[in-house]
Amino acid sequence: MADRLKVIAIGGSLRKGSYNAAVLRALPGLAPPDMTIALGPTLAMPLYDQDVQDQAGFPPEAHALCDAVRAADGVAIVSPEYNYSVPGFLKNGLDWVSRMPNQPFKNKPIVLMSATLGPLGGARVQYHLRQIMVFLEAFTFNRPEVFVGNAASKIDAAGAIHDETTLKFIRDELAGFAGFIRRIQAGHPAA
């Protein structure tokens, strides 16, 4: 078997009982055999401010996220949709890291997932994250996609995904993402 792919997973929710956090925690157990998934570092960092960056530099949390992204073969982002868009603290973490020298997201394979109480499953947050990743020059995996709509009926109170269809969608997306990463590593992202 080829070297195992190293993927980090970062989440867009701070809520203790978050459905997105449940999906995030499930990823390592749903990864294909040639992939390991580890939870990424915290995104809890001060609000981005150019003056703060100029005076104090980057916060340690931004360096940790930057280092984790650079060391990974790919990044999974699992996020809820807030007000039709990206949660503030996720956007803030991306804003800090986007200003790092030698942009760590450049040419990095990215896979997106989202879970919501509503039926759409977070389509708008994924659309906006795709826009951000275009600016960061990352390669975002297109499909299959994972939108966990009506998440309360698929994830139990303990945070376990009990819906077999949802589990299959996640496994299929991760398997496709593994192939996508290998194509990018071989220099063929569009293949």
C-alpha positions in Angstrom: 0.0 0.0 0.0 1.2 3.5 -0.7 2.0 5.8 2.2 -1.0 6.6 4.4 -2.4 10.0 3.8 -2.4 12.3 6.7 -5.5 14.5 7.0 -6.4 17.0 9.7 -10.0 17.9 10.5 -11.0 21.3 11.7 -14.5 22.2 13.0 -16.6 25.3 12.7 -18.6 24.9 15.9 -17.9 25.7 19.5 -21.1 24.3 20.8 -20.6 21.3 23.2 -23.5 19.3 21.6 -22.8 20.3 18.1 -23.9 18.0 15.3 -20.9 19.2 13.3 -18.5 18.3 16.1 -20.1 14.8 16.2 -19.4 14.4 12.4 -15.8 15.7 13.0 -15.2 13.2 15.8 -16.5 10.4 13.6 -14.1 11.0 10.7 -11.1 9.0 12.0 -13.3 5.9 12.2 -14.8 6.4 8.8 -11.5 7.1 6.9 -10.4 4.6 4.2 -7.5 2.2 5.0 -5.0 4.5 3.3 -5.9 7.6 5.3 -5.5 8.7 8.9 -7.5 11.7 10.2 -6.5 13.6 13.3 -8.4 16.5 14.8 -6.6 19.8 14.1 -5.6 22.4 16.6 -7.9 24.9 18.2 -9.2 27.9 16.2 -9.7 29.9 19.4 -7.5 32.9 18.7 -7.9 36.7 19.0 -9.9 38.5 16.4 -7.7 39.3 13.3 -6.4 42.8 13.4 -3.6 44.0 11.1 -2.3 46.3 13.9 -2.1 43.4 16.3 -0.2 41.3 13.7 2.2 44.3 13.0 2.9 44.8 16.7 2.7 41.4 18.2 3.0 39.0 15.3 0.9 35.9 14.8 -0.7 34.3 17.9 0.6 30.8 18.8 -2.8 29.3 17.8 -2.4 30.6 14.3 1.1 29.1 14.1 -0.2 25.8 15.3 -2.9 25.7 12.7 -0.5 26.8 10.0 2.0 24.1 11.0 -0.8 21.4 11.1 -2.1 22.4 7.6 1.5 22.4 6.2 2.2 18.9 7.7 -1.1 17.4 6.4 -1.7 15.9 3.0 -5.2 17.3 3.1 -7.7 19.2 5.3 -11.3 18.3 6.2 -13.5 21.2 7.3 -16.8 20.4 9.1 -18.9 23.4 9.8 -22.4 24.6 10.6 -24.0 27.4 8.6 -24.4 30.6 10.6 -26.6 33.3 9.0 -26.2 31.6 5.5 -22.4 31.7 5.8 -19.2 30.8 7.7 -19.2 30.9 11.5 -17.1 33.9 12.7 -14.5 32.0 14.7 -13.8 29.6 11.7 -13.5 32.6 9.4 -11.2 34.3 11.9 -8.9 31.3 12.1 -8.7 31.2 8.3 -8.1 35.0 8.2 -5.1 34.7 10.5 -3.6 31.7 8.6 -4.2 33.4 5.3 -1.7 36.1 6.2 1.1 33.6 6.9 4.1 33.7 4.6 4.2 30.8 2.2 0.4 30.4 2.4 -0.2 26.9 3.9 -3.5 26.3 2.1 -1.9 26.9 -1.4 -2.3 23.7 -3.4 -3.7 21.9 -0.4 -6.6 19.4 -1.0 -9.7 20.4 1.0 -12.9 18.5 1.7 -16.0 20.1 3.2 -18.8 18.7 5.2 -21.7 20.3 7.1 -24.6 19.3 9.4 -27.7 21.4 10.2 -31.1 21.0 11.8 -32.7 22.1 8.6 -33.2 20.1 5.4 -30.4 21.7 3.3 -27.5 20.5 5.4 -25.4 23.6 5.2 -25.0 24.1 1.4 -24.4 27.9 1.8 -21.6 27.5 4.3 -19.9 25.1 1.9 -20.4 27.5 -1.0 -18.8 30.3 1.0 -15.9 28.1 2.2 -15.3 27.2 -1.5 -15.0 30.9 -2.3 -12.5 31.4 0.5 -10.5 28.4 -0.7 -10.3 29.9 -4.2 -8.6 33.0 -2.8 -6.2 30.8 -0.7 -5.4 28.8 -3.9 -6.5 25.5 -2.3 -8.0 22.6 -4.3 -11.5 21.9 -3.0 -12.8 18.4 -3.6 -16.1 18.6 -5.5 -18.0 15.3 -5.1 -19.4 13.3 -3.6 -20.6 15.9 -1.1 -21.8 15.5 2.4 -24.7 17.7 3.7 -26.2 16.2 6.8 -29.7 17.8 6.8 -32.2 17.1 9.6 -29.1 16.2 11.7 -31.2 15.6 14.9 -32.7 12.6 13.2 -29.3 11.1 12.2 -27.1 11.9 15.2 -28.1 10.9 18.7 -27.8 12.8 22.0 -24.5 11.2 22.7 -23.1 12.5 19.5 -23.0 9.2 17.5 -24.1 9.1 13.9 -26.7 6.3 13.7 -28.0 6.8 10.2 -26.4 4.3 7.8 -27.0 6.4 4.8 -25.1 9.4 6.3 -22.2 7.1 7.4 -22.1 5.7 3.8 -22.0 9.3 2.3 -19.1 10.2 4.6 -17.2 7.1 3.9 -17.7 7.6 0.1 -16.6 11.2 0.3 -13.5 10.3 2.2 -12.6 7.6 -0.2 -13.0 10.0 -3.1 -11.0 12.6 -1.2 -8.1 10.1 -0.8 -8.0 9.6 -4.6 -8.2 13.4 -5.1 -5.2 14.0 -2.8 -3.2 11.4 -4.7 -4.0 13.0 -8.0 -2.9 16.4 -6.7 0.3 14.8 -5.3 0.9 13.4 -8.8 0.3 16.8 -10.4 -3.1 16.0 -11.9 -5.8 17.8 -9.7 -8.4 17.9 -12.5 -8.1 14.3 -13.5 
